[in-house]
Amino acid sequence: MSQAYLVMADGRVFAGKPLGMRGQTHGEVVFNTSMTGYQEILTDPSYDGQMVAMTYPLIGNVGVNSEDVESRKVFLRGFIIKEESAIPSNFRSQMTLGAYLEENRIVGIQGLDTRALTRHIRQKGAMPAVISSDGQGIDALREQAARLKGLEGVDCVRGVTCQTGYQWEDGLWALGKGFSKPSAPPRFHVVAIDLGIKTNILRHLAAIGAAVTVVPATAGAEEILALKPDGVFLSNGPGDPEPVTYAMETARKLIGRAPVFGICLGHQILSLALGAKTYKLKFGHHGGNHPVKNLATGKVEITSQNHNFAVDPSTIPAHVKVTHINLNDNTVEGLESLREPAFSIQYHPEASPGPHDASYLFQRFAALMDDNRG
């Protein structure tokens, strides 16, 4: 097996072996602390522009199947692991992780010290890097890596959003049954703005009795209101929220005209529309084991997270209330408007991967839509 290198923008080099397609790729390196769920991570559009290092040492144990995908393709730029499981063991498995990466033309690396890499990112911050298994020398790779820019100020949404709108009906998955279909006429019509949406969010919306119309991120407020929604959903997505001014302006015009629920990037977009500001975290939150406190109930939820930016609490206006905080670093994890039916969450209540502690938030959205009908 030939050599592969991960070369960071600050010049640090990690040597390993090729994984997936041979070649070269680049992106901003982040680490994910989930033990499982690598297939959902690979297909999460929120990772566009990034290369993900998994902190759990053995990845690929259960192979890959056609059901556990969260979007139309693999969106991350590179995959970094300690070791690929050579023999996956799961009755749903259809191929190995390495074969899946190769089929989707994703360059990866394995065999390096992912603990040392994680410590480096924690100390120095998330930064761009190059993965290469094409035989280039380290000096040339260092020069390339040093010229790379991070994701701050970059609009990644245009590259992941759908090009045309569509209808969604599938509900949640069940063992032996697959994805459910509606058993009764829908109670609500939800318009979901696709900033890089995961399909399990759509399934949860369908599960609360919603007929879901997905629209591109560039859809305007009047276009959305013409669809007569009972509620509007702002999805997750990649990159810096501040350059996504078109979605921010749409959200600003929708507030007060329909109930609004945002997740992840959608939370940041809603916060900006309400008058707050955002900033980039040193190394972000990525994993399925982050503790978040619900300030209304005092309960702690273990949550799935994937974001590099956060809402600046010092900029939150008086008419907006913080509802959830991260217990690791006290960052803002949830907001609600005190004037209008609008709320948002920084983490991922739909899981896939991760715990289901926060799935009640979809019922909260349903209650908000019911109340708004009044």
CORWOBEL-V897597 format. One record per residue. N is the residue number from 0. RES is the residue in one letter. PHI is phi in whole degrees, -180 to 180 (NA if undefined). Layout:
n=(N,N)
res=(RES,RES)
phi=(PHI,PHI)
//
This chain:
n=(0,1,2,3,4,5,6,7,8,9,10,11,12,13,14,15,16,17,18,19,20,21,22,23,24,25,26,27,28,29,30,31,32,33,34,35,36,37,38,39,40,41,42,43,44,45,46,47,48,49,50,51,52,53,54,55,56,57,58,59,60,61,62,63,64,65,66,67,68,69,70,71,72,73,74,75,76,77,78,79,80,81,82,83,84,85,86,87,88,89,90,91,92,93,94,95,96,97,98,99,100,101,102,103,104,105,106,107,108,109,110,111,112,113,114,115,116,117,118,119,120,121,122,123,124,125,126,127,128,129,130,131,132,133,134,135,136,137,138,139,140,141,142,143,144,145,146,147,148,149,150,151,152,153,154,155,156,157,158,159,160,161,162,163,164,165,166,167,168,169,170,171,172,173,174,175,176,177,178,179,180,181,182,183,184,185,186,187,188,189,190,191,192,193,194,195,196,197,198,199,200,201,202,203,204,205,206,207,208,209,210,211,212,213,214,215,216,217,218,219,220,221,222,223,224,225,226,227,228,229,230,231,232,233,234,235,236,237,238,239,240,241,242,243,244,245,246,247,248,249,250,251,252,253,254,255,256,257,258,259,260,261,262,263,264,265,266,267,268,269,270,271,272,273,274,275,276,277,278,279,280,281,282,283,284,285,286,287,288,289,290,291,292,293,294,295,296,297,298,299,300,301,302,303,304,305,306,307,308,309,310,311,312,313,314,315,316,317,318,319,320,321,322,323,324,325,326,327,328,329,330,331,332,333,334,335,336,337,338,339,340,341,342,343,344,345,346,347,348,349,350,351,352,353,354,355,356,357,358,359,360,361,362,363,364,365,366,367,368,369,370,371,372,373)
res=(M,S,Q,A,Y,L,V,M,A,D,G,R,V,F,A,G,K,P,L,G,M,R,G,Q,T,H,G,E,V,V,F,N,T,S,M,T,G,Y,Q,E,I,L,T,D,P,S,Y,D,G,Q,M,V,A,M,T,Y,P,L,I,G,N,V,G,V,N,S,E,D,V,E,S,R,K,V,F,L,R,G,F,I,I,K,E,E,S,A,I,P,S,N,F,R,S,Q,M,T,L,G,A,Y,L,E,E,N,R,I,V,G,I,Q,G,L,D,T,R,A,L,T,R,H,I,R,Q,K,G,A,M,P,A,V,I,S,S,D,G,Q,G,I,D,A,L,R,E,Q,A,A,R,L,K,G,L,E,G,V,D,C,V,R,G,V,T,C,Q,T,G,Y,Q,W,E,D,G,L,W,A,L,G,K,G,F,S,K,P,S,A,P,P,R,F,H,V,V,A,I,D,L,G,I,K,T,N,I,L,R,H,L,A,A,I,G,A,A,V,T,V,V,P,A,T,A,G,A,E,E,I,L,A,L,K,P,D,G,V,F,L,S,N,G,P,G,D,P,E,P,V,T,Y,A,M,E,T,A,R,K,L,I,G,R,A,P,V,F,G,I,C,L,G,H,Q,I,L,S,L,A,L,G,A,K,T,Y,K,L,K,F,G,H,H,G,G,N,H,P,V,K,N,L,A,T,G,K,V,E,I,T,S,Q,N,H,N,F,A,V,D,P,S,T,I,P,A,H,V,K,V,T,H,I,N,L,N,D,N,T,V,E,G,L,E,S,L,R,E,P,A,F,S,I,Q,Y,H,P,E,A,S,P,G,P,H,D,A,S,Y,L,F,Q,R,F,A,A,L,M,D,D,N,R,G)
phi=(NA,-77,-85,-136,-133,-110,-116,-82,-63,-89,99,-69,-119,-120,-94,-159,-127,-63,-139,76,-74,-77,149,-140,-150,-149,172,-83,-89,-129,-113,-120,-94,-68,-86,-132,87,-62,-70,-66,-65,-59,-103,-83,-61,-64,-92,-57,87,-121,-115,-105,-103,-87,-79,-68,-76,-121,-120,106,-57,-107,68,-135,-135,-82,-93,-90,-110,-111,-166,-77,-164,-80,-105,-68,-92,-166,-129,-128,-139,-75,-156,-84,-68,-70,-127,-66,-134,-167,-67,-94,-67,-117,-163,-79,-60,-60,-66,-65,-64,-66,-61,-95,57,-105,-83,-134,-147,-135,87,-95,-84,-72,-68,-65,-63,-62,-61,-63,-67,-63,-80,-100,97,-61,-149,-68,-159,-119,-108,-139,-131,-105,90,-68,-76,-65,-60,-65,-69,-61,-64,-65,-63,-66,-88,-73,-109,-80,-94,-65,83,-103,-86,-91,-65,-59,-83,-120,-68,-68,-87,-136,-71,-157,-99,-127,-130,-59,-98,-74,-87,-136,-58,82,-119,76,-86,-77,-117,-59,-101,-148,-59,-65,-86,-133,-117,-110,-99,-103,-86,-85,-96,134,-73,-89,-68,-71,-64,-62,-65,-67,-64,-64,-68,-89,92,-102,-84,-111,-108,-94,-125,-63,-62,-86,-62,-86,-61,-66,-62,-70,-65,-65,-81,56,-77,-80,-160,-121,-112,-104,-85,-67,172,-94,80,-81,-73,-64,-73,-87,-67,-66,-71,-62,-66,-62,-61,-60,-76,-84,-60,92,-106,-163,-59,-126,-130,-124,-127,61,-59,-61,-64,-68,-63,-63,-62,-63,-65,-84,114,-86,-128,-121,-148,-89,-74,-62,-137,72,-121,-143,159,-114,-144,-97,-81,-130,-99,-82,-71,-77,-103,81,-79,-106,-107,-91,-125,-93,-137,-163,-159,-110,-122,-143,-85,-77,-64,-71,-105,-72,-69,-66,-87,-125,-113,-77,-110,-142,-132,-82,-80,-79,-140,65,-72,-72,-119,-166,-140,-146,-79,-88,-107,-127,-76,-150,-149,-155,-133,-77,-90,-116,-68,-80,59,54,-95,125,-73,-106,-55,-106,-66,-60,-65,-69,-67,-63,-64,-62,-64,-64,-67,-61,-63,-69,-68,47)
//
